[in-house]
Amino acid sequence: MREFQHYIDGQFETAAQTFESIDPASETPWALMPRSTAEDVDRAVKAAFRAFHDSKWSGLTATQRGKLLFRLADLLEQAAPELAELETRDTGKIIRETRSQITYIAEYYRYYGGLADKLDGRYVSIDKADTEAYQLREPIGVVAAIVPWNSQLFLSAVKLAPALAAGCTVVLKASEDGPAPLLAFARLFHEAGFPSGVVSILTGFGEDCGQVLTSHPLVARIAFTGGPETARHIVRNSAHNLAYTTLELGGKSPILVFPDADLDSTVNAIIAGLFAATGQSCVAGSRLLVHKDILPILVERLKVRAATIRIGPPDSMDTEFGPLATKRQLVHIEDLVARSLNAGAELIMGGKRPSSHTTGYYYEPTILLCKQKDIPCLHEEFFGPVLSILPFENEEDAIASANNTPFGLASGIFTRDLARAKRVSSAIRSGIVWINTYRMISPLMPFGGYGLSGLGREGGAEAMLDYTRTKSVWIRTSDEPISDPFVMR
């Protein structure tokens, strides 16, 4: 089996302990991954702290940091085919998406590379005589970045790129599920010329790795993507270091379809929003809310279109739908579908492992129709290819159903009525609203959620500010003695 190394303080190291990574298409071990220990994490954080204060990094101008990010982007584009194959092998994500997505991710590093020297302070017209004041923005320090296995290079980019542009150093923990592409990605920082310790990449399990990283006293900032339960642990861990923390979590994102929607376009967007990436996306449009007047025709069109989805090996360019990433996820989906059917959901299609793929963590594209609002599939996150449909009576009913969730990451609205689109987008509690489209990203636009979907935003220019802290500088310009040292000025 291929053996991967973690990357700590500018060095690739074979870990003292390893664990097997499973190919989800074949259910067989294919690689050994480093199981980073508490000692490994401590070394990585201390190296990041040293690098943060070392002139090899802190002495660079913002423009020079930007050039390093541009160089990294170029190297990422060149390495995209190799990294895509690793991600497909280790997570089951289809090769046609991994190749496209990784190539586009380079734009995130270019975007923040261009912003690196645009981070300005400000002069303050202070209300004190003989005094001038200004504010600086300085990098916050060592960042602990933690990402899941799905779209891991993208979810890393929205943390690494703004953090490095701002002048921070980063210890990145890859998920223990499918970490291969990130461990291979580490060499690009080496090749781009980043000083040792500025970026370390490791992987491991909760107590030995994640807990030690997020509670480490030298960590000043935590950026996490994952599930709400792990997020609660991270928030508790951050009590030890009071690190500034942002959380990008899961969702039960609603897609609302009104009677005037272009149904051909809508059907394709729904397919993209839920069945792309086998539903393993935090923004998956897993709740489809449909006006009752068009419910039968839309359900039939979805059934016909979903039946044409090509299920196959993830490394084939013809495949549109691959396996789930882990057996654990497959079992969770089977259980939630069973509970939903027992609670009254109607199975429109799917609901089982495909007979054509008896090996691998495959699960058919599945559609459930719900006539009442208390069925589990409408409230619990699948993180898989299961679409739950609920009819609505009118706009008010649609908004109420959309907001009937503790999550609030993304949403979609399909209508030709611009006024309705504006009203509904304002009323839905979610951090992202796509209108007549779904599942689009850009480095120029922030994303993040409400409620259990997290805290803070990633992407966009404002995200870079979260990797800085302000410093207020006061300058007294008078040579006269202070009149009364016992009175605050």
Helices and strands as residue ranges (DSSP letters): E 2-3, E 6-8, E 11-13, E 18-23, E 28-34, H 38-53, H 55-58, H 62-91, H 95-115, G 116-118, E 122-124, E 131-139, E 142-146, H 152-166, E 169-174, H 180-192, E 199-203, I 206-210, H 211-215, E 219-225, H 228-237, E 244-248, E 254-257, H 263-274, G 276-279, E 287-291, G 292-294, H 295-306, H 327-342, E 346-349, E 366-369, G 376-378, E 386-392, H 395-402, E 410-414, H 418-427, E 432-435, G 451-453, E 454-455, G 461-467, E 468-476
